[in-house]
Amino acid sequence: MPEVDEMGPIDYLCVEFPAGSMDGTAFPLLVDLVDRHIIRILDIALIRKDADGKVFALEESEFDINGLDAFHGAASGLLDGEDLREAGEVLAPGAAAVLLIYENTWAAPLARRLRLNGAQLVASGRIPVQALLAALDDTEPQYAAKER
């Protein structure tokens, strides 16, 4: 693992798959991001919530079944039981989820330079695409038809 001072920003995500919808077709795109050194996977976990609301982590051997076979050995233990429980609270019964902690390696040189200059990240967030589209719709000029 590189020195902390050399690392890019670290993000996490939890992607929910409704029951029966995890077909693995999106995961090659994740592998592509890793192969192109855009991100680096720091930890990955697969969880499922049963119909009774019980949340459990799936074994790495089940990654193959769910299209995550390229990520064998990527689990590092950064995600712990508490993380899995918290993620499970937001899942619908019957759903599965992939939890991912990753480094934005594309941003490492910028992040390093900012740290060397004494800068620090004071806020971060995500804007859902649907919210962005709605905001853009709200800002479209409203032209009133003028009669001459």
VOFI-330168 format. One line per 4 residues: number of its first residue (from 1); for each residue x negated, y, z of N, C-alpha, C. Coordinates in nm, 2 decimals. Layout:
BEGIN
NUM) X/Y/Z/X/Y/Z/X/Y/Z | ...
% end
This chain:
BEGIN
1) -0.09/-0.12/0.00/0.00/0.00/0.00/-0.09/0.12/0.00 | -0.05/0.22/-0.08/-0.14/0.34/-0.08/-0.13/0.42/0.05 | -0.23/0.51/0.06/-0.22/0.60/0.18/-0.10/0.68/0.18 | -0.05/0.71/0.30/0.08/0.79/0.31/0.07/0.92/0.24
5) -0.05/0.98/0.25/-0.06/1.11/0.19/-0.05/1.11/0.04 | -0.07/0.99/-0.02/-0.06/0.97/-0.17/0.08/0.93/-0.22 | 0.17/0.90/-0.13/0.30/0.85/-0.16/0.39/0.96/-0.21 | 0.49/0.92/-0.29/0.60/1.01/-0.34/0.71/1.00/-0.24
9) 0.82/1.07/-0.26/0.94/1.07/-0.17/0.99/0.93/-0.17 | 1.05/0.90/-0.05/1.11/0.77/-0.03/1.26/0.78/-0.02 | 1.33/0.70/-0.09/1.48/0.70/-0.09/1.53/0.56/-0.06 | 1.66/0.56/-0.02/1.72/0.43/0.00/1.86/0.44/-0.07
13) 1.91/0.33/-0.10/2.05/0.33/-0.15/2.11/0.19/-0.11 | 2.24/0.20/-0.11/2.32/0.08/-0.09/2.43/0.08/-0.20 | 2.42/-0.03/-0.28/2.52/-0.04/-0.40/2.61/-0.15/-0.37 | 2.74/-0.12/-0.36/2.84/-0.22/-0.34/2.90/-0.28/-0.46
17) 2.91/-0.41/-0.46/2.97/-0.48/-0.57/3.10/-0.55/-0.52 | 3.22/-0.51/-0.58/3.34/-0.57/-0.53/3.33/-0.72/-0.56 | 3.41/-0.80/-0.48/3.40/-0.95/-0.49/3.40/-1.00/-0.64 | 3.30/-1.08/-0.66/3.28/-1.14/-0.80/3.23/-1.05/-0.91
21) 3.18/-0.93/-0.88/3.14/-0.84/-0.98/2.99/-0.83/-1.00 | 2.91/-0.90/-0.91/2.77/-0.89/-0.92/2.72/-0.99/-1.03 | 2.70/-0.94/-1.15/2.66/-1.03/-1.26/2.51/-1.02/-1.29 | 2.44/-0.93/-1.23/2.29/-0.92/-1.25/2.25/-0.84/-1.38
25) 2.35/-0.79/-1.45/2.31/-0.72/-1.58/2.24/-0.59/-1.56 | 2.26/-0.52/-1.44/2.20/-0.39/-1.42/2.05/-0.41/-1.37 | 2.02/-0.52/-1.31/1.89/-0.54/-1.24/1.77/-0.53/-1.34 | 1.78/-0.58/-1.46/1.67/-0.56/-1.55/1.63/-0.41/-1.57
29) 1.73/-0.32/-1.56/1.70/-0.18/-1.57/1.62/-0.13/-1.44 | 1.65/-0.19/-1.33/1.57/-0.16/-1.21/1.43/-0.21/-1.23 | 1.41/-0.33/-1.28/1.28/-0.39/-1.31/1.20/-0.29/-1.40 | 1.27/-0.24/-1.50/1.21/-0.15/-1.60/1.15/-0.03/-1.53
33) 1.23/0.03/-1.43/1.18/0.14/-1.36/1.05/0.11/-1.28 | 1.05/-0.01/-1.22/0.93/-0.05/-1.15/0.81/-0.07/-1.25 | 0.84/-0.14/-1.36/0.73/-0.17/-1.46/0.67/-0.04/-1.52 | 0.76/0.07/-1.53/0.71/0.19/-1.59/0.65/0.28/-1.48
37) 0.64/0.23/-1.35/0.58/0.31/-1.24/0.66/0.43/-1.21 | 0.79/0.43/-1.23/0.88/0.54/-1.19/0.91/0.53/-1.05 | 0.94/0.40/-1.00/0.97/0.37/-0.86/0.88/0.25/-0.82 | 0.87/0.24/-0.69/0.81/0.12/-0.63/0.90/0.07/-0.52
41) 0.94/-0.06/-0.53/1.03/-0.11/-0.43/0.95/-0.14/-0.30 | 1.00/-0.08/-0.19/0.94/-0.10/-0.06/1.01/-0.21/0.02 | 1.14/-0.22/0.00/1.22/-0.33/0.06/1.35/-0.34/-0.01 | 1.40/-0.47/-0.01/1.53/-0.50/-0.07/1.60/-0.60/0.01
45) 1.73/-0.59/0.02/1.81/-0.69/0.09/1.94/-0.71/0.02 | 2.00/-0.82/0.03/2.13/-0.85/-0.03/2.22/-0.89/0.09 | 2.34/-0.83/0.10/2.43/-0.86/0.21/2.57/-0.89/0.15 | 2.65/-0.96/0.23/2.79/-0.98/0.19/2.88/-0.97/0.31
49) 3.00/-0.92/0.28/3.10/-0.91/0.39/3.21/-1.00/0.36 | 3.24/-1.09/0.45/3.34/-1.19/0.42/3.48/-1.13/0.44 | 3.58/-1.21/0.41/3.72/-1.16/0.42/3.76/-1.12/0.57 | 3.69/-1.18/0.67/3.72/-1.14/0.81/3.64/-1.03/0.85
53) 3.55/-0.97/0.77/3.48/-0.85/0.81/3.34/-0.88/0.86 | 3.30/-1.01/0.87/3.17/-1.04/0.91/3.06/-1.01/0.80 | 2.95/-0.95/0.84/2.85/-0.91/0.75/2.73/-1.00/0.77 | 2.67/-1.05/0.66/2.55/-1.14/0.68/2.46/-1.11/0.56
57) 2.33/-1.13/0.59/2.23/-1.11/0.49/2.22/-1.24/0.41 | 2.20/-1.23/0.28/2.18/-1.35/0.20/2.03/-1.38/0.20 | 2.00/-1.51/0.19/1.86/-1.55/0.18/1.80/-1.51/0.05 | 1.67/-1.50/0.04/1.60/-1.46/-0.08/1.62/-1.57/-0.19
61) 1.65/-1.69/-0.15/1.67/-1.79/-0.25/1.80/-1.77/-0.32 | 1.89/-1.69/-0.27/2.02/-1.65/-0.33/2.00/-1.54/-0.43 | 1.88/-1.47/-0.43/1.86/-1.37/-0.53/1.87/-1.42/-0.67 | 1.82/-1.54/-0.70/1.83/-1.60/-0.83/1.98/-1.61/-0.88
65) 2.06/-1.65/-0.79/2.21/-1.67/-0.83/2.27/-1.53/-0.86 | 2.22/-1.42/-0.80/2.28/-1.29/-0.82/2.20/-1.20/-0.91 | 2.11/-1.26/-0.99/2.03/-1.18/-1.09/1.92/-1.10/-1.03 | 1.88/-1.12/-0.91/1.77/-1.05/-0.85/1.64/-1.13/-0.84
69) 1.63/-1.23/-0.92/1.51/-1.32/-0.91/1.38/-1.24/-0.93 | 1.38/-1.13/-1.00/1.25/-1.06/-1.02/1.20/-1.00/-0.89 | 1.29/-1.00/-0.79/1.25/-0.93/-0.66/1.21/-1.03/-0.55 | 1.18/-1.15/-0.59/1.13/-1.25/-0.49/1.00/-1.19/-0.43
73) 1.00/-1.19/-0.30/0.88/-1.14/-0.23/0.88/-0.99/-0.21 | 0.98/-0.92/-0.25/0.98/-0.77/-0.24/1.03/-0.73/-0.10 | 1.10/-0.82/-0.03/1.15/-0.79/0.10/1.03/-0.77/0.20 | 1.03/-0.66/0.27/0.91/-0.63/0.35/0.95/-0.62/0.50
77) 1.07/-0.61/0.53/1.11/-0.60/0.67/1.14/-0.46/0.72 | 1.13/-0.36/0.63/1.16/-0.23/0.66/1.31/-0.22/0.70 | 1.39/-0.29/0.62/1.54/-0.29/0.65/1.56/-0.39/0.76 | 1.61/-0.35/0.87/1.63/-0.44/0.98/1.78/-0.47/1.00
81) 1.81/-0.55/1.11/1.95/-0.59/1.13/2.04/-0.47/1.15 | 2.00/-0.36/1.21/2.08/-0.25/1.23/2.12/-0.18/1.10 | 2.02/-0.17/1.01/2.04/-0.12/0.88/2.15/-0.20/0.80 | 2.14/-0.33/0.81/2.23/-0.42/0.75/2.37/-0.41/0.81
85) 2.38/-0.39/0.94/2.51/-0.38/1.00/2.57/-0.24/0.96 | 2.50/-0.14/0.96/2.55/-0.01/0.92/2.60/-0.01/0.77 | 2.52/-0.07/0.68/2.56/-0.09/0.54/2.69/-0.17/0.53 | 2.70/-0.27/0.61/2.82/-0.36/0.61/2.94/-0.29/0.65
89) 2.93/-0.19/0.74/3.05/-0.11/0.79/3.12/-0.04/0.67 | 3.05/0.00/0.57/3.12/0.07/0.46/3.16/-0.02/0.35 | 3.13/-0.15/0.35/3.17/-0.24/0.25/3.31/-0.29/0.26 | 3.38/-0.31/0.15/3.51/-0.37/0.15/3.50/-0.52/0.18
93) 3.60/-0.58/0.25/3.59/-0.72/0.27/3.58/-0.80/0.13 | 3.49/-0.90/0.13/3.47/-0.97/0.01/3.36/-0.92/-0.08 | 3.31/-0.79/-0.05/3.21/-0.73/-0.13/3.07/-0.77/-0.10 | 2.98/-0.75/-0.19/2.84/-0.77/-0.16/2.77/-0.64/-0.19
97) 2.65/-0.63/-0.14/2.57/-0.50/-0.16/2.42/-0.53/-0.17 | 2.36/-0.45/-0.25/2.21/-0.45/-0.25/2.16/-0.33/-0.18 | 2.08/-0.35/-0.08/2.01/-0.23/-0.01/1.87/-0.23/-0.06 | 1.83/-0.10/-0.09/1.70/-0.08/-0.15/1.63/0.04/-0.09
101) 1.50/0.02/-0.05/1.42/0.13/-0.01/1.31/0.14/-0.12 | 1.29/0.26/-0.18/1.20/0.27/-0.29/1.12/0.40/-0.28 | 1.00/0.40/-0.33/0.92/0.52/-0.35/0.94/0.58/-0.49 | 0.96/0.71/-0.50/0.97/0.78/-0.62/0.82/0.80/-0.67
105) 0.76/0.71/-0.73/0.62/0.72/-0.76/0.59/0.83/-0.87 | 0.70/0.86/-0.95/0.68/0.96/-1.05/0.66/1.10/-0.98 | 0.70/1.11/-0.86/0.69/1.24/-0.79/0.57/1.25/-0.70 | 0.49/1.14/-0.69/0.38/1.14/-0.59/0.28/1.25/-0.61
109) 0.23/1.28/-0.73/0.14/1.39/-0.75/0.19/1.52/-0.70 | 0.32/1.55/-0.73/0.38/1.68/-0.69/0.39/1.68/-0.53 | 0.44/1.57/-0.48/0.46/1.56/-0.33/0.33/1.58/-0.26 | 0.22/1.51/-0.31/0.09/1.53/-0.25/0.04/1.67/-0.25
113) 0.06/1.74/-0.37/0.01/1.88/-0.38/0.09/1.97/-0.29 | 0.22/1.94/-0.28/0.30/2.03/-0.19/0.26/2.01/-0.04 | 0.23/1.88/0.00/0.19/1.85/0.13/0.05/1.92/0.16 | -0.04/1.92/0.06/-0.17/1.98/0.08/-0.15/2.13/0.09
117) -0.05/2.19/0.03/-0.02/2.33/0.04/0.05/2.37/0.17 | 0.09/2.27/0.25/0.16/2.29/0.38/0.31/2.29/0.36 | 0.36/2.26/0.25/0.50/2.26/0.22/0.56/2.13/0.29 | 0.69/2.14/0.32/0.76/2.02/0.37/0.90/2.02/0.32
121) 0.95/1.90/0.30/1.09/1.89/0.25/1.18/1.92/0.37 | 1.28/2.01/0.35/1.37/2.05/0.46/1.51/2.01/0.43 | 1.54/1.96/0.31/1.68/1.91/0.28/1.67/1.83/0.16 | 1.76/1.74/0.15/1.76/1.65/0.03/1.90/1.59/0.02
125) 1.95/1.55/-0.09/2.08/1.49/-0.11/2.11/1.45/-0.25 | 2.22/1.40/-0.27/2.27/1.35/-0.40/2.40/1.41/-0.43 | 2.43/1.44/-0.55/2.56/1.49/-0.60/2.61/1.38/-0.69 | 2.73/1.32/-0.65/2.79/1.22/-0.73/2.82/1.27/-0.87
129) 2.81/1.19/-0.97/2.83/1.24/-1.11/2.98/1.29/-1.12 | 3.07/1.22/-1.06/3.21/1.26/-1.07/3.23/1.40/-1.01 | 3.16/1.43/-0.90/3.17/1.57/-0.84/3.11/1.67/-0.93 | 3.00/1.64/-0.99/2.93/1.73/-1.09/3.03/1.76/-1.20
133) 3.09/1.66/-1.26/3.18/1.67/-1.37/3.30/1.76/-1.33 | 3.35/1.73/-1.21/3.46/1.81/-1.16/3.42/1.96/-1.15 | 3.30/1.98/-1.09/3.26/2.12/-1.08/3.24/2.19/-1.21 | 3.19/2.12/-1.31/3.17/2.18/-1.44/3.31/2.21/-1.50
137) 3.41/2.12/-1.48/3.54/2.14/-1.53/3.60/2.27/-1.47 | 3.57/2.29/-1.34/3.62/2.41/-1.27/3.56/2.54/-1.32 | 3.44/2.53/-1.37/3.37/2.65/-1.41/3.38/2.68/-1.56 | 3.46/2.60/-1.64/3.48/2.63/-1.78/3.56/2.76/-1.79
141) 3.52/2.85/-1.88/3.59/2.97/-1.89/3.74/2.95/-1.93 | 3.82/3.02/-1.87/3.96/3.01/-1.90/4.00/3.13/-1.99 | 4.01/3.10/-2.12/4.04/3.20/-2.22/4.19/3.22/-2.23 | 4.24/3.33/-2.21/4.38/3.36/-2.24/4.39/3.40/-2.38
145) 4.49/3.35/-2.44/4.51/3.39/-2.58/4.56/3.53/-2.59 | 4.50/3.61/-2.67/4.53/3.75/-2.68/4.60/3.77/-2.82 | 4.71/3.83/-2.81/4.78/3.86/-2.94/4.75/4.00/-2.98 | 4.73/4.02/-3.11/4.70/4.15/-3.16/4.82/4.20/-3.23
% end
